[in-house]
Amino acid sequence: MTGLPLKTDVIDADAHVVETERVWDYLDASEQKYRPILMPSPDNPKRQVWILDGENIGNKFPSPDEEQSEQHLKRFGREVGTPVEARELSDVKRRLRHMDKLGIDVQIMFNSLWITPLTSRPDAEIALSWAWNRWLADVWKVGDNRLRWTCVLPALTPTEAMPQIRFAKEHGAVGVCMRPFERERMMTDPFYYPIYDQAQRLDMSQVLRVNDVRSIVVATTTSAWLFTHRQRARNCHRSGNFSSSAVSRSTSVLTASSRVFLWR
């Protein structure tokens, strides 16, 4: 049919939230020992970093003031002046009003802190993931179904991720957020298959959270280079050929290809 008005929803599929200390209020009483704390950054006292077990686990993203927002708009032509209450979700209704102002019907929200692993302790990771997911679940409840989200997971213990994925699905989440590399494992490792099976059963997207890809690639290709180099050295030892050209032939190809992958 023609002549009928067509309403098309505008979906911001890459919206972010900024974590505050309120997130950790969702830790159970027995889990308060895992609570990260905010401290001034040693490099810039005006910035803050999250500290857990004495280690810096990530920055608290600052909210630009009016002057900074105006300078950014003039320089890049991009508006970044989101109200602090909307950015940090301390006032959900204000976030919705800001979305209305921008002409956005629905946002898919991503975390800002889980760019890298927060801890190497499985118990702490489970607790922190639950806290973040409960926080976003409460935001969704008062967000008129316009604030959808992607859940975070305890990647060290995929079995413990199952109930969190199910909970997230029941509370407005549309995706499962992971990093492409989890410590010594790639996301293609069968170790994570239970997570993918659960997400598929619940019709949830698997989304990737990528940060410093180049450093990850360097680490990965370096490991591959060392493995190849050692293997080549063993082969040379068996054959009795210890020439430098024999040892380096295979590794030079790998190194060249990794440069292409790294910079393209």
N, C-alpha and C positions, 0 to 999 in steps of 0.2 A: 504494500500500500504506500502511496505517496501523499505528501502534504501533512503528515502527522509529525508533531515535534518529537525529536529523538533526544533522550536524556542519556548522556554518557558519563559514568562516574570517572573522576580523576583520582588515580591511586598513586601515591608517593611510595614506591616500592623499596626505597632505601633511606628511610628516616632513622634518626638515632636519638637515643636518650643519654643523658649525662648522669652517671651514678653519683649519689650523695650519701651521707652517713645514714639517711633514712632507710636505705636498702638493707642495711645490716640489722635494723630493728626487726626484720623478719627471721633472723636467726633464733632458734629455740634457746631457752635459758641455758641448757647444757652446752650450747654451741657458741656462746659468747666469747670463749677463748680463741675462736677463729676470727674474731671481728677485726677487719683492717682499720687502721687509723689514718687520719689525714695529717700530714706534716708539711712544713714549708720546703720547697725544693732547694737543695743546696746550691743549685746553679742560678736560681732566680727566686728570691724570697716572695715575689708576687704570685708565683705559681705554687700549686700544691701537688703532692704525690701521695699515693696510697702505700702504707707500710704494713707488711704482714711478716711475722717472725723475724723482724729486724731487716727485712729486705724490701727494696722498692719494687712493687708489682705493677706500677703503671701511674700515669698522670691523671689527675682530675682535670678534665677539659674545662678551660676557663670560658666564661660567658663574656663576650666583648661588650664594653660599655657603649654609650651613644656615639661618642667621638670616634672610637675604633670602628664601629659599624659604618659610620659615614665615610671614613677613610677607605675602608675595604670596598664599599660600594663604588666610590670614585675610581679606585685603582683597577678593580676587577669586574665591575658591573654586576656584582652578586650581592644580594641582600643577606646579611648574616645576623641581623638584629632581632633574633627571636627572644621574646621576654624570658628572663631567667626562670620564672615559675613554670613556663611552658616547656622550656628546654629540659628542666630537671624534674618535671612532672609533679611538682609540689602542688600545682593547681591545674588539675586535668581539664576543667571547663575552660580555663584560659587557653590551654593548648588547642582545644576544639575551636575556640573563637579565632585563634590565630590561623588555623587551618581554613576556616571560612574566609578569612581575609585574603588568603593565598589562593582560594578556589580549589582546595583539596578536599575530597570527600572521605578518603580512607588513607591511613598511613600504615606501613609495615615497619615496625620498629626493631632496631638492632641495638645491641649493647655497644658501649664504648670502651669497656675495661678488659674484656676477654680477648684482646688482640693476641696476647701471648699467655701461656699457662700461668695461673696465679700462684700455684703451689705444687710441690711434689708429694704432698701428703694426701692420700686418697680420702681420709675422713674429713679433712678440711675442705677439699674440693667438692665433695658431696654436699656439705653444709652450705657453702657459699653459692653453689648452683641452685639449691632449693630456695635460698633467700631471694635471689634475683628473680627466679621464676614465680615465686609467691607475690613479689612486688608487682610484677607486670600483670599477673592475674587480677590483682585488685584494681590496677589501672584500667584494665579492659572492662571490668564490671561497671565502672562509672563512666566509661567512654562511649556509650551509645553504639557499641559494636563498630566504631570507626577507628579505634586504636588496636590494630592487630599486631602480632609480634612473633619473633623467633626465639625459641628457648635456648638457654645455655645448658651444657651437660658436664657431668663428671667423666671426662674422657679416660681417666685412669681405671675406671671401673664400669664398663659398659652395662653390666647387669644392673647396677644401681641407677643407670640412666633410664631404664624402662619405665618405672613409675613416674619419673619426672616428665618424660615425653607424653605419657598418657594424661597426666595432670594438665600439662600445657595445652594439649589438644582440647580438653574439656573446658579450658578457660581462655579461649580466643586465639591461641597460637596457630600459625599457619606453616611454620617451618622449624627445622632443627638446625641450629647453627654450629658449625665445626670449623676448625682450622685445617688447611690441607696437610699440615705436618704437625703431629703431636709428639713432641720430644723425639724419641728415636724411631717413631713409626710414621709411615705415610698413611693417609686416610684410606688408601686402598688395601691396607692390611686386613686380613680376615678377622683380626681381633675386634674390629668395629662392625662386622657384619650384623650382629644382633641389633645395633642402633639403626642400621639401614632397613632391616626387616621390620622393625617396629614402626618406623616412619612410613614405610610403604603401606603397611596394614592400616595405618590411621590416615592415609592420604595426606601426608605432610611433606612439603618440599624439603630437600636436603640442600642447605645453603652454605657457602664457604665464606669464612671471614679471613681476608688476606691483609697482611700488613707489609712487612719488609721482605718482599719476595726475593730480592736479590741476595740478601744474606742467607736466606733459607736455601736457595739454589747453590750458593757457594759452599755451604756446609754439606749439602747432599752430593754435589759433584766432587767435592774433595774426598768424601768418604768413598765414592765410587772409584776415583782416581787411585787412592791408596790400595783399595782392594785389587784393582786391575794390575797395579804396579807389583804388588806382592805376588799375585798369581803369575805374572810374567816372569818375575825373578825365580819363582819355583821351577817354572818350565825351563828357564835358562840353566838352572842348577842341574836339572836332570839331564839336559842335553850337553852340558859342558860349554855352552856358548855364553860368555860373560861380557860380550862387547856392549858398550853403552848404546850403540844404535839398535841392537837387538832388544835391549830392555826398554827403550823409549818409544819404539815404533807404535805399539798399541796405545800407549798413554798419550802420545801427541795427538792422535785422532780424537780421543775422548776430550782432551783439553780444548782443542779447537772447536769441537761441536758444543761444548758447554759455554764457550764465550758467545756463540751465536744465540743460544737459548737464553743466556743471561741478559743480553742487552737488547734483543729484538722485542 
